Amino acid sequence: MQRLALFDLDGTLADRQSALNDAVAGLCKAHGFAADAEQWLRTELADRATVDDFARLREVFGLEASTADLWQDYVDLMATAVACRPEVLDGLARLRAAAWTIGVITNGAGDIQRAKLAGTGLASLIDGVAASGDLEIRKPDRRLFELGATRCGVSLADGGWMVGDNPAGDIGGGHQAGLRTIWLRGRPWPDGLPAAHHVVDDVTDAITILFAETE
């Protein structure tokens, strides 16, 4: 089996929730938004954010700033706010040194997900990324996993691993893509979904498992 490890981004490699809080607060302060607009943003962007959300924000609150400017400000603020822990970055660097190919499979708009990868320092440690906005498909769609493998320069047919926190999207999708899976525990596990090959409490534990597979 080839040494391919595909990782989810938000909630797995990076702390989106903390970054979201900081980015929304910064955006609202910069544009002088009232408390109701800030609450609206926190609710609407809780799971993911797209440029369409900011078009609706303008419409709901009658804002003068353009959708494009609001979205770009948000992207820039998220890229600044999002973080990846040093021990995770170090683990990925050691995986690459051990001849692992590393990819990111993420639901989200391509521009903001790539901005997060750059902002966290992850971009230099991965071989390829597939964001749902690239094809307008979302995990667990197998095509997103295929795109990720291709962008890493390998074939999904040769196997590998998927690591993520979303049971259906990451683990269910990984199973459908023919990958072994590691679930980062946190969300409720749906009835009827096949179990992950491993369950961990921290992504660094998943990296440790991958190293064990190298030996």
ZAMARGU-4260 file (C-alpha; in steps of 0.2 Angstrom, whole numbers, plus 5000, padded with zeros to 4 digits):
<rodrens>
0) 5000/5000/5000 | 5007/5017/4995 | 5011/5030/5009 | 4996/5042/5006 | 4988/5051/5020
5) 4974/5063/5016 | 4968/5075/5030 | 4953/5085/5033 | 4957/5103/5037 | 4944/5112/5048
10) 4943/5103/5065 | 4957/5091/5061 | 4973/5100/5056 | 4966/5118/5060 | 4955/5125/5073
15) 4942/5134/5063 | 4930/5138/5077 | 4942/5149/5086 | 4948/5157/5070 | 4929/5160/5065
20) 4926/5170/5082 | 4941/5181/5079 | 4938/5184/5061 | 4919/5188/5063 | 4924/5200/5077
25) 4937/5208/5067 | 4926/5210/5052 | 4912/5218/5062 | 4924/5230/5070 | 4932/5235/5054
30) 4915/5239/5045 | 4905/5245/5061 | 4892/5231/5060 | 4879/5231/5074 | 4877/5217/5086
35) 4863/5209/5076 | 4874/5208/5060 | 4888/5200/5070 | 4876/5187/5078 | 4869/5183/5060
40) 4886/5180/5054 | 4891/5169/5068 | 4875/5158/5065 | 4876/5158/5046 | 4895/5154/5045
45) 4895/5141/5059 | 4898/5126/5048 | 4905/5134/5032 | 4907/5151/5023 | 4905/5155/5005
50) 4904/5171/4995 | 4885/5169/4994 | 4884/5171/5013 | 4891/5189/5011 | 4879/5193/4997
55) 4864/5188/5009 | 4872/5198/5023 | 4872/5214/5011 | 4854/5211/5007 | 4848/5207/5025
60) 4856/5222/5032 | 4857/5234/5018 | 4876/5236/5018 | 4886/5248/5006 | 4902/5237/5005
65) 4902/5226/4990 | 4900/5207/4992 | 4918/5204/4984 | 4926/5216/4997 | 4917/5208/5012
70) 4922/5191/5007 | 4940/5196/5004 | 4941/5204/5020 | 4934/5189/5029 | 4946/5177/5019
75) 4961/5188/5024 | 4955/5189/5043 | 4952/5170/5043 | 4970/5167/5036 | 4977/5178/5049
80) 4967/5170/5064 | 4968/5152/5060 | 4981/5141/5068 | 4989/5124/5067 | 4998/5118/5083
85) 5017/5117/5081 | 5016/5098/5086 | 5005/5095/5071 | 5016/5104/5059 | 5031/5094/5066
90) 5022/5078/5064 | 5017/5081/5046 | 5035/5086/5042 | 5041/5070/5050 | 5029/5060/5039
95) 5035/5069/5023 | 5053/5065/5029 | 5047/5046/5030 | 5042/5047/5012 | 5023/5049/5015
100) 5013/5059/5002 | 5001/5071/5011 | 4985/5079/5005 | 4971/5089/5011 | 4953/5085/5007
105) 4941/5099/5013 | 4924/5105/5011 | 4924/5124/5008 | 4928/5137/4995 | 4945/5135/4987
110) 4951/5153/4990 | 4948/5153/5008 | 4954/5135/5011 | 4970/5138/5003 | 4972/5155/5012
115) 4970/5145/5028 | 4983/5132/5022 | 4995/5147/5019 | 4991/5156/5035 | 4995/5141/5046
120) 5011/5135/5037 | 5002/5119/5031 | 5004/5124/5013 | 5023/5120/5013 | 5020/5103/5020
125) 5007/5095/5009 | 5008/5088/4991 | 4990/5093/4985 | 4973/5100/4990 | 4956/5097/4984
130) 4942/5109/4991 | 4924/5106/4987 | 4923/5123/4979 | 4935/5117/4965 | 4922/5105/4958
135) 4906/5110/4967 | 4905/5093/4976 | 4907/5089/4994 | 4913/5075/5004 | 4909/5061/5005
140) 4908/5062/4986 | 4922/5050/4980 | 4927/5062/4966 | 4934/5074/4979 | 4945/5061/4986
145) 4951/5056/4968 | 4955/5074/4964 | 4965/5075/4980 | 4975/5060/4976 | 4978/5066/4958
150) 4984/5083/4964 | 4996/5074/4976 | 5003/5065/4960 | 4997/5047/4965 | 4982/5036/4962
155) 4968/5033/4974 | 4967/5015/4967 | 4983/5012/4976 | 4976/5015/4993 | 4980/5026/5008
160) 4972/5034/5023 | 4959/5047/5027 | 4960/5056/5043 | 4946/5068/5049 | 4933/5073/5062
165) 4917/5071/5052 | 4910/5054/5053 | 4900/5054/5036 | 4911/5066/5026 | 4928/5060/5031
170) 4926/5042/5037 | 4911/5037/5027 | 4919/5046/5012 | 4936/5038/5015 | 4928/5021/5016
175) 4919/5024/4999 | 4935/5029/4992 | 4944/5013/4997 | 4955/5021/5010 | 4958/5016/5028
180) 4952/5028/5040 | 4956/5037/5057 | 4942/5046/5065 | 4946/5061/5077 | 4933/5059/5090
185) 4921/5073/5094 | 4905/5073/5084 | 4891/5060/5087 | 4893/5044/5077 | 4878/5041/5065
190) 4869/5024/5066 | 4873/5012/5052 | 4890/5020/5047 | 4904/5008/5046 | 4917/5010/5060
195) 4933/5019/5057 | 4949/5008/5057 | 4956/5019/5072 | 4948/5031/5083 | 4959/5045/5092
200) 4957/5060/5102 | 4970/5071/5094 | 4977/5072/5076 | 4994/5069/5083 | 4988/5052/5089
205) 4983/5049/5071 | 5000/5054/5064 | 5008/5041/5077 | 4997/5028/5070 | 5003/5032/5052
210) 5021/5031/5058 | 5017/5013/5065 | 5011/5008/5048 | 5028/5014/5040 | 5037/5002/5051
</rodrens>
